[in-house]
Amino acid sequence: MPNPNENCLEGMVCPKCGSYGPFRIEISTIVIHGDDGVIDDPNDKHWDGHSFCGCCDCPYTGSVEDFSGDK
Ligand SMILES: [Zn+2]
């Protein structure tokens, strides 16, 4: 069965249970932050192959690279 992820999670699959997500991914982002909290989230988020990634369907955790499938 072809991997259905073709957008943000392109090619990603859990190497343990085969889930196609969603996954818990550690991201870095820039927000507009005032004294009382976040004022605006410009939605500019980044992760790479070394970012933490966890499966929501099983306890497996690793890096995004570990979830990159065989593409
Ligand atoms: Zn899994």
N, CA, C, O and the ligand as a Tripos MOL2 file, in Angstrom:
@<TRIPOS>MOLECULE
protein
  285   283    72     0     0
PROTEIN
NO_CHARGES

@<TRIPOS>ATOM
      1 N           0.8560   -1.1910    0.0000 N.3       1 MET1
      2 CA          0.0000    0.0000    0.0000 C.3       1 MET1
      3 C           0.8900    1.2390    0.0000 C.2       1 MET1
      4 O           1.7730    1.3560    0.8500 O.2       1 MET1
      5 N           0.6800    2.1570   -0.9270 N.am      2 PRO2
      6 CA          1.5260    3.3550   -0.9850 C.3       2 PRO2
      7 C           1.3130    4.2410    0.2290 C.2       2 PRO2
      8 O           0.2130    4.3140    0.7770 O.2       2 PRO2
      9 N           2.3810    4.9140    0.6430 N.am      3 ASN3
     10 CA          2.2960    5.8300    1.7810 C.3       3 ASN3
     11 C           1.3860    7.0040    1.4290 C.2       3 ASN3
     12 O           1.6520    7.7110    0.4570 O.2       3 ASN3
     13 N           0.3070    7.2290    2.2050 N.am      4 PRO4
     14 CA         -0.6450    8.2950    1.8880 C.3       4 PRO4
     15 C          -0.1420    9.6910    2.2550 C.2       4 PRO4
     16 O          -0.7660   10.6870    1.8870 O.2       4 PRO4
     17 N           0.9740    9.7760    2.9750 N.am      5 ASN5
     18 CA          1.4760   11.0960    3.3860 C.3       5 ASN5
     19 C           2.2120   11.7610    2.2360 C.2       5 ASN5
     20 O           3.2440   11.2700    1.7780 O.2       5 ASN5
     21 N           1.6780   12.8730    1.7760 N.am      6 GLU6
     22 CA          2.3040   13.5640    0.6450 C.3       6 GLU6
     23 C           2.3730   15.0720    0.8510 C.2       6 GLU6
     24 O           2.6310   15.8310   -0.0820 O.2       6 GLU6
     25 N           2.1390   15.4890    2.0940 N.am      7 ASN7
     26 CA          2.2370   16.9220    2.3710 C.3       7 ASN7
     27 C           3.3070   17.1370    3.4470 C.2       7 ASN7
     28 O           4.4800   16.8500    3.2110 O.2       7 ASN7
     29 N           2.9210   17.6360    4.6180 N.am      8 CYS8
     30 CA          3.8870   17.9230    5.6880 C.3       8 CYS8
     31 C           4.6300   16.6640    6.1480 C.2       8 CYS8
     32 O           5.8000   16.7360    6.5220 O.2       8 CYS8
     33 N           3.9620   15.5310    6.1210 N.am      9 LEU9
     34 CA          4.5580   14.2890    6.6070 C.3       9 LEU9
     35 C           4.9710   13.3810    5.4440 C.2       9 LEU9
     36 O           4.9530   12.1570    5.5750 O.2       9 LEU9
     37 N           5.3350   13.9650    4.3310 N.am     10 GLU10
     38 CA          5.6170   13.1890    3.1250 C.3      10 GLU10
     39 C           6.5240   11.9880    3.3940 C.2      10 GLU10
     40 O           7.6450   12.1270    3.8830 O.2      10 GLU10
     41 N           6.0130   10.8240    3.0670 N.am     11 GLY11
     42 CA          6.7970    9.5960    3.1660 C.3      11 GLY11
     43 C           6.9560    9.0420    4.5660 C.2      11 GLY11
     44 O           7.5740    7.9910    4.7380 O.2      11 GLY11
     45 N           6.4130    9.7220    5.5830 N.am     12 MET12
     46 CA          6.6640    9.2920    6.9540 C.3      12 MET12
     47 C           5.7450    8.1610    7.3730 C.2      12 MET12
     48 O           4.5640    8.1360    7.0250 O.2      12 MET12
     49 N           6.3090    7.2200    8.1290 N.am     13 VAL13
     50 CA          5.5590    6.0820    8.6530 C.3      13 VAL13
     51 C           6.2470    5.6320    9.9360 C.2      13 VAL13
     52 O           7.4710    5.7040   10.0450 O.2      13 VAL13
     53 N           5.4640    5.1700   10.9060 N.am     14 CYS14
     54 CA          6.0620    4.6640   12.1430 C.3      14 CYS14
     55 C           6.7830    3.3520   11.8340 C.2      14 CYS14
     56 O           6.1730    2.4270   11.2990 O.2      14 CYS14
     57 N           8.0960    3.2600   12.1700 N.am     15 PRO15
     58 CA          8.8460    2.0350   11.8790 C.3      15 PRO15
     59 C           8.4450    0.8800   12.7850 C.2      15 PRO15
     60 O           8.8030   -0.2660   12.5130 O.2      15 PRO15
     61 N           7.7120    1.1570   13.8490 N.am     16 LYS16
     62 CA          7.3240    0.1230   14.8140 C.3      16 LYS16
     63 C           5.9660   -0.4800   14.4610 C.2      16 LYS16
     64 O           5.8390   -1.6960   14.3200 O.2      16 LYS16
     65 N           4.9370    0.3860   14.3160 N.am     17 CYS17
     66 CA          3.5770   -0.1410   14.1430 C.3      17 CYS17
     67 C           3.0140    0.1360   12.7530 C.2      17 CYS17
     68 O           1.9320   -0.3480   12.4200 O.2      17 CYS17
     69 N           3.7420    0.9190   11.9260 N.am     18 GLY18
     70 CA          3.2710    1.1590   10.5710 C.3      18 GLY18
     71 C           2.2580    2.2700   10.4460 C.2      18 GLY18
     72 O           1.7000    2.4770    9.3680 O.2      18 GLY18
     73 N           2.0010    3.0030   11.5430 N.am     19 SER19
     74 CA          1.0470    4.1080   11.5000 C.3      19 SER19
     75 C           1.5470    5.2220   10.5760 C.2      19 SER19
     76 O           2.7440    5.4980   10.5080 O.2      19 SER19
     77 N           0.6230    5.8450    9.8780 N.am     20 TYR20
     78 CA          0.9590    6.9790    9.0200 C.3      20 TYR20
     79 C           0.6880    8.3060    9.7280 C.2      20 TYR20
     80 O           0.5610    9.3470    9.0830 O.2      20 TYR20
     81 N           0.6020    8.2600   11.0360 N.am     21 GLY21
     82 CA          0.4310    9.4670   11.8210 C.3      21 GLY21
     83 C          -0.9980    9.6600   12.2720 C.2      21 GLY21
     84 O          -1.8510    8.8160   11.9960 O.2      21 GLY21
     85 N          -1.2800   10.7560   12.9620 N.am     22 PRO22
     86 CA         -0.3460   11.8600   13.2300 C.3      22 PRO22
     87 C           0.7830   11.4660   14.1810 C.2      22 PRO22
     88 O           0.6840   10.4800   14.9120 O.2      22 PRO22
     89 N           1.8360   12.2400   14.1570 N.am     23 PHE23
     90 CA          2.9900   12.0210   15.0110 C.3      23 PHE23
     91 C           3.2140   13.2450   15.9000 C.2      23 PHE23
     92 O           2.7900   14.3560   15.5790 O.2      23 PHE23
     93 N           3.8880   13.0100   17.0190 N.am     24 ARG24
     94 CA          4.2860   14.1090   17.8900 C.3      24 ARG24
     95 C           5.6820   14.5390   17.4570 C.2      24 ARG24
     96 O           6.6280   13.7600   17.5770 O.2      24 ARG24
     97 N           5.8270   15.7540   16.9590 N.am     25 ILE25
     98 CA          7.1030   16.2200   16.4170 C.3      25 ILE25
     99 C           7.5420   17.4850   17.1420 C.2      25 ILE25
    100 O           6.7760   18.4330   17.3140 O.2      25 ILE25
    101 N           8.8120   17.4610   17.5610 N.am     26 GLU26
    102 CA          9.3890   18.6480   18.1930 C.3      26 GLU26
    103 C           9.7020   19.6690   17.1080 C.2      26 GLU26
    104 O          10.4230   19.3730   16.1550 O.2      26 GLU26
    105 N           9.1520   20.8800   17.2580 N.am     27 ILE27
    106 CA          9.3670   21.9040   16.2470 C.3      27 ILE27
    107 C          10.0310   23.1220   16.8580 C.2      27 ILE27
    108 O           9.9630   23.3460   18.0670 O.2      27 ILE27
    109 N          10.6600   23.8880   16.0240 N.am     28 SER28
    110 CA         11.1150   25.2020   16.4590 C.3      28 SER28
    111 C          10.3340   26.2180   15.6550 C.2      28 SER28
    112 O          10.1210   26.0520   14.4540 O.2      28 SER28
    113 N           9.9150   27.2590   16.3220 N.am     29 THR29
    114 CA          9.0960   28.2530   15.6570 C.3      29 THR29
    115 C           9.3630   29.6220   16.2530 C.2      29 THR29
    116 O           9.8480   29.7330   17.3800 O.2      29 THR29
    117 N           9.0530   30.6410   15.5150 N.am     30 ILE30
    118 CA          9.1750   32.0160   15.9970 C.3      30 ILE30
    119 C           7.7770   32.5450   16.2610 C.2      30 ILE30
    120 O           6.9260   32.5120   15.3720 O.2      30 ILE30
    121 N           7.5270   33.0290   17.4630 N.am     31 VAL31
    122 CA          6.2350   33.6380   17.7710 C.3      31 VAL31
    123 C           6.4700   35.0650   18.2420 C.2      31 VAL31
    124 O           7.5720   35.4320   18.6470 O.2      31 VAL31
    125 N           5.4040   35.8630   18.1790 N.am     32 ILE32
    126 CA          5.4530   37.2030   18.7480 C.3      32 ILE32
    127 C           5.0270   37.0680   20.2110 C.2      32 ILE32
    128 O           3.8740   36.7430   20.4960 O.2      32 ILE32
    129 N           5.9510   37.3160   21.1310 N.am     33 HIS33
    130 CA          5.7190   37.0290   22.5350 C.3      33 HIS33
    131 C           5.8140   38.3010   23.3520 C.2      33 HIS33
    132 O           6.8540   38.9600   23.3680 O.2      33 HIS33
    133 N           4.7230   38.6510   24.0370 N.am     34 GLY34
    134 CA          4.7380   39.8030   24.9320 C.3      34 GLY34
    135 C           4.8360   39.3460   26.3740 C.2      34 GLY34
    136 O           4.9890   38.1540   26.6400 O.2      34 GLY34
    137 N           4.7500   40.2760   27.2970 N.am     35 ASP35
    138 CA          4.8840   39.9730   28.7160 C.3      35 ASP35
    139 C           3.7750   39.0480   29.1990 C.2      35 ASP35
    140 O           3.9810   38.2800   30.1380 O.2      35 ASP35
    141 N           2.6120   39.1080   28.5790 N.am     36 ASP36
    142 CA          1.4730   38.2970   29.0090 C.3      36 ASP36
    143 C           1.3280   36.9910   28.2350 C.2      36 ASP36
    144 O           0.3990   36.2240   28.4910 O.2      36 ASP36
    145 N           2.2190   36.7300   27.3060 N.am     37 GLY37
    146 CA          2.1290   35.4830   26.5610 C.3      37 GLY37
    147 C           2.2750   35.7070   25.0740 C.2      37 GLY37
    148 O           2.7080   36.7640   24.6160 O.2      37 GLY37
    149 N           1.8970   34.6700   24.3270 N.am     38 VAL38
    150 CA          2.0560   34.7280   22.8810 C.3      38 VAL38
    151 C           1.0070   35.6500   22.2700 C.2      38 VAL38
    152 O          -0.1880   35.4730   22.5070 O.2      38 VAL38
    153 N           1.4430   36.6220   21.4920 N.am     39 ILE39
    154 CA          0.5410   37.5730   20.8410 C.3      39 ILE39
    155 C           0.1560   37.0620   19.4550 C.2      39 ILE39
    156 O          -1.0010   37.1600   19.0460 O.2      39 ILE39
    157 N           1.1230   36.5260   18.7510 N.am     40 ASP40
    158 CA          0.8220   36.0420   17.4070 C.3      40 ASP40
    159 C           1.7350   34.8750   17.0700 C.2      40 ASP40
    160 O           2.9070   34.8480   17.4460 O.2      40 ASP40
    161 N           1.1730   33.9160   16.3560 N.am     41 ASP41
    162 CA          1.9230   32.7540   15.9030 C.3      41 ASP41
    163 C           1.9020   32.7780   14.3790 C.2      41 ASP41
    164 O           0.9160   32.3540   13.7760 O.2      41 ASP41
    165 N           2.9530   33.2590   13.7520 N.am     42 PRO42
    166 CA          2.9700   33.4220   12.2890 C.3      42 PRO42
    167 C           2.9710   32.0970   11.5300 C.2      42 PRO42
    168 O           2.9980   32.0810   10.2990 O.2      42 PRO42
    169 N           2.9420   30.9920   12.2670 N.am     43 ASN43
    170 CA          2.8210   29.6900   11.6190 C.3      43 ASN43
    171 C           4.0550   29.3330   10.8040 C.2      43 ASN43
    172 O           3.9560   28.6420    9.7910 O.2      43 ASN43
    173 N           5.2040   29.7980   11.2400 N.am     44 ASP44
    174 CA          6.4500   29.4900   10.5550 C.3      44 ASP44
    175 C           7.2010   28.4580   11.3910 C.2      44 ASP44
    176 O           8.0050   28.8100   12.2530 O.2      44 ASP44
    177 N           6.9300   27.1840   11.1280 N.am     45 LYS45
    178 CA          7.4610   26.1100   11.9640 C.3      45 LYS45
    179 C           8.4420   25.2450   11.1930 C.2      45 LYS45
    180 O           8.2700   24.9810   10.0030 O.2      45 LYS45
    181 N           9.4770   24.8110   11.9050 N.am     46 HIS46
    182 CA         10.5140   24.0240   11.2370 C.3      46 HIS46
    183 C          10.8800   22.7950   12.0420 C.2      46 HIS46
    184 O          10.9280   22.8380   13.2710 O.2      46 HIS46
    185 N          11.1380   21.7040   11.3500 N.am     47 TRP47
    186 CA         11.7820   20.5650   11.9650 C.3      47 TRP47
    187 C          12.6530   19.9350   10.9130 C.2      47 TRP47
    188 O          12.4980   20.1860    9.7180 O.2      47 TRP47
    189 N          13.5880   19.0970   11.3810 N.am     48 ASP48
    190 CA         14.4230   18.3920   10.4150 C.3      48 ASP48
    191 C          14.5760   16.9420   10.8590 C.2      48 ASP48
    192 O          13.9140   16.5040   11.7990 O.2      48 ASP48
    193 N          15.4270   16.2180   10.2000 N.am     49 GLY49
    194 CA         15.5580   14.7880   10.4590 C.3      49 GLY49
    195 C          16.0070   14.4520   11.8620 C.2      49 GLY49
    196 O          15.8180   13.3260   12.3220 O.2      49 GLY49
    197 N          16.6040   15.4220   12.5530 N.am     50 HIS50
    198 CA         17.0990   15.1550   13.9010 C.3      50 HIS50
    199 C          16.0880   15.5400   14.9760 C.2      50 HIS50
    200 O          16.3280   15.3190   16.1630 O.2      50 HIS50
    201 N          14.9530   16.1170   14.5630 N.am     51 SER51
    202 CA         13.9470   16.5280   15.5430 C.3      51 SER51
    203 C          13.2980   15.3020   16.1800 C.2      51 SER51
    204 O          13.1550   14.2590   15.5430 O.2      51 SER51
    205 N          12.9090   15.4440   17.4460 N.am     52 PHE52
    206 CA         12.2050   14.3720   18.1440 C.3      52 PHE52
    207 C          10.9000   14.0530   17.4200 C.2      52 PHE52
    208 O          10.1950   14.9510   16.9600 O.2      52 PHE52
    209 N          10.5930   12.7670   17.3290 N.am     53 CYS53
    210 CA          9.3210   12.3540   16.7330 C.3      53 CYS53
    211 C           8.7880   11.1640   17.5130 C.2      53 CYS53
    212 O           9.5330   10.2350   17.8260 O.2      53 CYS53
    213 N           7.5040   11.1920   17.8240 N.am     54 GLY54
    214 CA          6.8710   10.0930   18.5370 C.3      54 GLY54
    215 C           5.5890    9.6840   17.8450 C.2      54 GLY54
    216 O           4.8900   10.5140   17.2630 O.2      54 GLY54
    217 N           5.2890    8.4100   17.9110 N.am     55 CYS55
    218 CA          4.0550    7.8850   17.3080 C.3      55 CYS55
    219 C           2.8900    8.0880   18.2680 C.2      55 CYS55
    220 O           3.0530    7.9320   19.4780 O.2      55 CYS55
    221 N           1.7190    8.4350   17.7450 N.am     56 CYS56
    222 CA          0.5260    8.5900   18.5770 C.3      56 CYS56
    223 C          -0.2100    7.2640   18.7490 C.2      56 CYS56
    224 O          -1.1010    7.1620   19.5920 O.2      56 CYS56
    225 N           0.1440    6.2580   17.9730 N.am     57 ASP57
    226 CA         -0.5660    4.9790   18.0270 C.3      57 ASP57
    227 C           0.1870    3.9040   18.7920 C.2      57 ASP57
    228 O          -0.3820    2.8610   19.1150 O.2      57 ASP57
    229 N           1.4760    4.1470   19.0900 N.am     58 CYS58
    230 CA          2.2580    3.2020   19.8760 C.3      58 CYS58
    231 C           3.3080    3.9980   20.6380 C.2      58 CYS58
    232 O           3.4610    5.1940   20.3930 O.2      58 CYS58
    233 N           4.0360    3.3660   21.5560 N.am     59 PRO59
    234 CA          4.9700    4.1250   22.3950 C.3      59 PRO59
    235 C           6.2820    4.4880   21.7020 C.2      59 PRO59
    236 O           7.1490    5.0880   22.3370 O.2      59 PRO59
    237 N           6.4590    4.1470   20.4230 N.am     60 TYR60
    238 CA          7.7380    4.3550   19.7690 C.3      60 TYR60
    239 C           8.0960    5.8360   19.6590 C.2      60 TYR60
    240 O           7.2700    6.6580   19.2610 O.2      60 TYR60
    241 N           9.3290    6.1620   20.0140 N.am     61 THR61
    242 CA          9.8450    7.5150   19.8070 C.3      61 THR61
    243 C          11.2270    7.4260   19.1800 C.2      61 THR61
    244 O          11.9540    6.4520   19.3720 O.2      61 THR61
    245 N          11.5680    8.4440   18.4400 N.am     62 GLY62
    246 CA         12.8750    8.4980   17.8040 C.3      62 GLY62
    247 C          13.0500    9.8600   17.1970 C.2      62 GLY62
    248 O          12.5760   10.8560   17.7430 O.2      62 GLY62
    249 N          13.7300    9.9160   16.0670 N.am     63 SER63
    250 CA         13.8770   11.1740   15.3530 C.3      63 SER63
    251 C          13.0120   11.1190   14.0970 C.2      63 SER63
    252 O          12.5760   10.0460   13.6800 O.2      63 SER63
    253 N          12.7690   12.2750   13.5020 N.am     64 VAL64
    254 CA         11.9930   12.3170   12.2660 C.3      64 VAL64
    255 C          12.6180   11.3830   11.2170 C.2      64 VAL64
    256 O          11.9150   10.7370   10.4390 O.2      64 VAL64
    257 N          13.9500   11.3330   11.2210 N.am     65 GLU65
    258 CA         14.6710   10.4570   10.2880 C.3      65 GLU65
    259 C          14.2310    8.9900   10.4530 C.2      65 GLU65
    260 O          14.0990    8.2570    9.4720 O.2      65 GLU65
    261 N          14.0090    8.5810   11.7050 N.am     66 ASP66
    262 CA         13.5990    7.2060   11.9700 C.3      66 ASP66
    263 C          12.2330    6.9000   11.3560 C.2      66 ASP66
    264 O          11.9200    5.7440   11.0690 O.2      66 ASP66
    265 N          11.4290    7.9350   11.1590 N.am     67 PHE67
    266 CA         10.0780    7.7720   10.6200 C.3      67 PHE67
    267 C          10.0280    8.0290    9.1050 C.2      67 PHE67
    268 O           8.9490    8.0580    8.5130 O.2      67 PHE67
    269 N          11.1860    8.2110    8.4920 N.am     68 SER68
    270 CA         11.1870    8.6670    7.1020 C.3      68 SER68
    271 C          10.8830    7.5590    6.0980 C.2      68 SER68
    272 O          10.8770    7.8000    4.8910 O.2      68 SER68
    273 N          10.6290    6.3400    6.5920 N.am     69 GLY69
    274 CA         10.2510    5.2620    5.7020 C.3      69 GLY69
    275 C          11.3890    4.8590    4.7870 C.2      69 GLY69
    276 O          12.5560    5.0970    5.0950 O.2      69 GLY69
    277 N          11.0510    4.2490    3.6630 N.am     70 ASP70
    278 CA         12.0940    3.7090    2.7810 C.3      70 ASP70
    279 C          12.1610    4.4670    1.4640 C.2      70 ASP70
    280 O          12.6070    3.9290    0.4510 O.2      70 ASP70
    281 N          11.7120    5.7330    1.4830 N.am     71 LYS71
    282 CA         11.7330    6.5030    0.2450 C.3      71 LYS71
    283 C          13.1350    7.0060   -0.0710 C.2      71 LYS71
    284 O          13.3370    7.6760   -1.0830 O.2      71 LYS71
    285 ZN          3.7170    3.5240   15.9960 Zn       72 ZN72
@<TRIPOS>BOND
     1     1     2 1
     2     2     3 1
     3     3     4 2
     4     3     5 am
     5     5     6 1
     6     6     7 1
     7     7     8 2
     8     7     9 am
     9     9    10 1
    10    10    11 1
    11    11    12 2
    12    11    13 am
    13    13    14 1
    14    14    15 1
    15    15    16 2
    16    15    17 am
    17    17    18 1
    18    18    19 1
    19    19    20 2
    20    19    21 am
    21    21    22 1
    22    22    23 1
    23    23    24 2
    24    23    25 am
    25    25    26 1
    26    26    27 1
    27    27    28 2
    28    27    29 am
    29    29    30 1
    30    30    31 1
    31    31    32 2
    32    31    33 am
    33    33    34 1
    34    34    35 1
    35    35    36 2
    36    35    37 am
    37    37    38 1
    38    38    39 1
    39    39    40 2
    40    39    41 am
    41    41    42 1
    42    42    43 1
    43    43    44 2
    44    43    45 am
    45    45    46 1
    46    46    47 1
    47    47    48 2
    48    47    49 am
    49    49    50 1
    50    50    51 1
    51    51    52 2
    52    51    53 am
    53    53    54 1
    54    54    55 1
    55    55    56 2
    56    55    57 am
    57    57    58 1
    58    58    59 1
    59    59    60 2
    60    59    61 am
    61    61    62 1
    62    62    63 1
    63    63    64 2
    64    63    65 am
    65    65    66 1
    66    66    67 1
    67    67    68 2
    68    67    69 am
    69    69    70 1
    70    70    71 1
    71    71    72 2
    72    71    73 am
    73    73    74 1
    74    74    75 1
    75    75    76 2
    76    75    77 am
    77    77    78 1
    78    78    79 1
    79    79    80 2
    80    79    81 am
    81    81    82 1
    82    82    83 1
    83    83    84 2
    84    83    85 am
    85    85    86 1
    86    86    87 1
    87    87    88 2
    88    87    89 am
    89    89    90 1
    90    90    91 1
    91    91    92 2
    92    91    93 am
    93    93    94 1
    94    94    95 1
    95    95    96 2
    96    95    97 am
    97    97    98 1
    98    98    99 1
    99    99   100 2
   100    99   101 am
   101   101   102 1
   102   102   103 1
   103   103   104 2
   104   103   105 am
   105   105   106 1
   106   106   107 1
   107   107   108 2
   108   107   109 am
   109   109   110 1
   110   110   111 1
   111   111   112 2
   112   111   113 am
   113   113   114 1
   114   114   115 1
   115   115   116 2
   116   115   117 am
   117   117   118 1
   118   118   119 1
   119   119   120 2
   120   119   121 am
   121   121   122 1
   122   122   123 1
   123   123   124 2
   124   123   125 am
   125   125   126 1
   126   126   127 1
   127   127   128 2
   128   127   129 am
   129   129   130 1
   130   130   131 1
   131   131   132 2
   132   131   133 am
   133   133   134 1
   134   134   135 1
   135   135   136 2
   136   135   137 am
   137   137   138 1
   138   138   139 1
   139   139   140 2
   140   139   141 am
   141   141   142 1
   142   142   143 1
   143   143   144 2
   144   143   145 am
   145   145   146 1
   146   146   147 1
   147   147   148 2
   148   147   149 am
   149   149   150 1
   150   150   151 1
   151   151   152 2
   152   151   153 am
   153   153   154 1
   154   154   155 1
   155   155   156 2
   156   155   157 am
   157   157   158 1
   158   158   159 1
   159   159   160 2
   160   159   161 am
   161   161   162 1
   162   162   163 1
   163   163   164 2
   164   163   165 am
   165   165   166 1
   166   166   167 1
   167   167   168 2
   168   167   169 am
   169   169   170 1
   170   170   171 1
   171   171   172 2
   172   171   173 am
   173   173   174 1
   174   174   175 1
   175   175   176 2
   176   175   177 am
   177   177   178 1
   178   178   179 1
   179   179   180 2
   180   179   181 am
   181   181   182 1
   182   182   183 1
   183   183   184 2
   184   183   185 am
   185   185   186 1
   186   186   187 1
   187   187   188 2
   188   187   189 am
   189   189   190 1
   190   190   191 1
   191   191   192 2
   192   191   193 am
   193   193   194 1
   194   194   195 1
   195   195   196 2
   196   195   197 am
   197   197   198 1
   198   198   199 1
   199   199   200 2
   200   199   201 am
   201   201   202 1
   202   202   203 1
   203   203   204 2
   204   203   205 am
   205   205   206 1
   206   206   207 1
   207   207   208 2
   208   207   209 am
   209   209   210 1
   210   210   211 1
   211   211   212 2
   212   211   213 am
   213   213   214 1
   214   214   215 1
   215   215   216 2
   216   215   217 am
   217   217   218 1
   218   218   219 1
   219   219   220 2
   220   219   221 am
   221   221   222 1
   222   222   223 1
   223   223   224 2
   224   223   225 am
   225   225   226 1
   226   226   227 1
   227   227   228 2
   228   227   229 am
   229   229   230 1
   230   230   231 1
   231   231   232 2
   232   231   233 am
   233   233   234 1
   234   234   235 1
   235   235   236 2
   236   235   237 am
   237   237   238 1
   238   238   239 1
   239   239   240 2
   240   239   241 am
   241   241   242 1
   242   242   243 1
   243   243   244 2
   244   243   245 am
   245   245   246 1
   246   246   247 1
   247   247   248 2
   248   247   249 am
   249   249   250 1
   250   250   251 1
   251   251   252 2
   252   251   253 am
   253   253   254 1
   254   254   255 1
   255   255   256 2
   256   255   257 am
   257   257   258 1
   258   258   259 1
   259   259   260 2
   260   259   261 am
   261   261   262 1
   262   262   263 1
   263   263   264 2
   264   263   265 am
   265   265   266 1
   266   266   267 1
   267   267   268 2
   268   267   269 am
   269   269   270 1
   270   270   271 1
   271   271   272 2
   272   271   273 am
   273   273   274 1
   274   274   275 1
   275   275   276 2
   276   275   277 am
   277   277   278 1
   278   278   279 1
   279   279   280 2
   280   279   281 am
   281   281   282 1
   282   282   283 1
   283   283   284 2
@<TRIPOS>SUBSTRUCTURE
     1 MET1         2 RESIDUE 1 A MET
     2 PRO2         6 RESIDUE 1 A PRO
     3 ASN3        10 RESIDUE 1 A ASN
     4 PRO4        14 RESIDUE 1 A PRO
     5 ASN5        18 RESIDUE 1 A ASN
     6 GLU6        22 RESIDUE 1 A GLU
     7 ASN7        26 RESIDUE 1 A ASN
     8 CYS8        30 RESIDUE 1 A CYS
     9 LEU9        34 RESIDUE 1 A LEU
    10 GLU10       38 RESIDUE 1 A GLU
    11 GLY11       42 RESIDUE 1 A GLY
    12 MET12       46 RESIDUE 1 A MET
    13 VAL13       50 RESIDUE 1 A VAL
    14 CYS14       54 RESIDUE 1 A CYS
    15 PRO15       58 RESIDUE 1 A PRO
    16 LYS16       62 RESIDUE 1 A LYS
    17 CYS17       66 RESIDUE 1 A CYS
    18 GLY18       70 RESIDUE 1 A GLY
    19 SER19       74 RESIDUE 1 A SER
    20 TYR20       78 RESIDUE 1 A TYR
    21 GLY21       82 RESIDUE 1 A GLY
    22 PRO22       86 RESIDUE 1 A PRO
    23 PHE23       90 RESIDUE 1 A PHE
    24 ARG24       94 RESIDUE 1 A ARG
    25 ILE25       98 RESIDUE 1 A ILE
    26 GLU26      102 RESIDUE 1 A GLU
    27 ILE27      106 RESIDUE 1 A ILE
    28 SER28      110 RESIDUE 1 A SER
    29 THR29      114 RESIDUE 1 A THR
    30 ILE30      118 RESIDUE 1 A ILE
    31 VAL31      122 RESIDUE 1 A VAL
    32 ILE32      126 RESIDUE 1 A ILE
    33 HIS33      130 RESIDUE 1 A HIS
    34 GLY34      134 RESIDUE 1 A GLY
    35 ASP35      138 RESIDUE 1 A ASP
    36 ASP36      142 RESIDUE 1 A ASP
    37 GLY37      146 RESIDUE 1 A GLY
    38 VAL38      150 RESIDUE 1 A VAL
    39 ILE39      154 RESIDUE 1 A ILE
    40 ASP40      158 RESIDUE 1 A ASP
    41 ASP41      162 RESIDUE 1 A ASP
    42 PRO42      166 RESIDUE 1 A PRO
    43 ASN43      170 RESIDUE 1 A ASN
    44 ASP44      174 RESIDUE 1 A ASP
    45 LYS45      178 RESIDUE 1 A LYS
    46 HIS46      182 RESIDUE 1 A HIS
    47 TRP47      186 RESIDUE 1 A TRP
    48 ASP48      190 RESIDUE 1 A ASP
    49 GLY49      194 RESIDUE 1 A GLY
    50 HIS50      198 RESIDUE 1 A HIS
    51 SER51      202 RESIDUE 1 A SER
    52 PHE52      206 RESIDUE 1 A PHE
    53 CYS53      210 RESIDUE 1 A CYS
    54 GLY54      214 RESIDUE 1 A GLY
    55 CYS55      218 RESIDUE 1 A CYS
    56 CYS56      222 RESIDUE 1 A CYS
    57 ASP57      226 RESIDUE 1 A ASP
    58 CYS58      230 RESIDUE 1 A CYS
    59 PRO59      234 RESIDUE 1 A PRO
    60 TYR60      238 RESIDUE 1 A TYR
    61 THR61      242 RESIDUE 1 A THR
    62 GLY62      246 RESIDUE 1 A GLY
    63 SER63      250 RESIDUE 1 A SER
    64 VAL64      254 RESIDUE 1 A VAL
    65 GLU65      258 RESIDUE 1 A GLU
    66 ASP66      262 RESIDUE 1 A ASP
    67 PHE67      266 RESIDUE 1 A PHE
    68 SER68      270 RESIDUE 1 A SER
    69 GLY69      274 RESIDUE 1 A GLY
    70 ASP70      278 RESIDUE 1 A ASP
    71 LYS71      282 RESIDUE 1 A LYS
    72 ZN72       285 GROUP 0 **** ****
